[in-house]
Structures are given as C-alpha cells and as structure tokens.
C-alpha cells in the first residue's frame, strides 16, 4: 500500500482481526477487508454494539425461512 498498490481486498486471520488499529487503518483508506474475529469480539452495527457470533446466529435464522 505504501508503494501505491491497492489490493481489491485484504483478508486476514483472527490474530490480525483482534487488532483494532489495523481495522481503523483499513477503514481510513476505504479499503475493503475481511478479518476473522473471535465470536465474543464486540463490533458496531449502526449505533448498536453486537457480537459477531450473535450476528451469525441471526443470519442463520433468516436463511432458514
């Protein structure tokens, strides 16, 4: 990125997914990313703080309709 290259996506595992600084850096660059996070990690969905594990369960419920 420092050399001017911009990947289509950044994909990392849970070790990097725990790093808030990395996420904020990527968001500041408007860089699409997918980072694995622990199910009990808190994230923001709009104005609400949620756990990704809870969001996965919610998606699974909607897909079973």
N, C-alpha and C positions, 0 to 999 in steps of 0.2 A: 504494500500500500504506500509505503514511503517513496517507492520508486515510480509511483504513478499508476501502477497496475491496480485494477479494481475487479476482484472476482465477482462472479454472478451471485454466489452465496458463500458464507463462512459456516462451516459445520464443525462442531467440537463436542467432546465428551463431557461427562459430569464434572471432571476436575476443573475444566475451564468454565463450565456452566455455573459454578459457585462464585465465580469472580465477577462481582458487580461492576468493577471498573471496566472490565472487558465489554460487558453488555452496554454500559453507558457510552463507551468509546465507539462501538459499532453503531449504536443509535445516533450518535452525534454525526457520524459520517453518512447516515441514511443507508447503511449497508445491510442488505438482507442477511439474516443469520438464523441458524437453528442450533441451539445449545441444549444438551441433555442436562436436566436438573433433577435433584432428589425430589421425591413425591411430597415431602414436607417443606420444600422451599416456598417462601411467600413471593407472590408476584402480583402485579396490579392489572386488573381488568377494569378499565374505566376508572371510576372512583372507588372501587372496592378491592380490598386485598384478599387474594384467594390462594389456595394451594393447588399446584398443577395436578396432583393426584386426584383432588376433588373434581377438577375440570374434566379429566379423562373419564371419570365415572359418569359425569353429566352427559358427555358426548355419547358414551356407550348407551345410555338410556334413550337418548333421542334417536339413535340409529336403529334401535330395536322396534321402533314404531312401524 
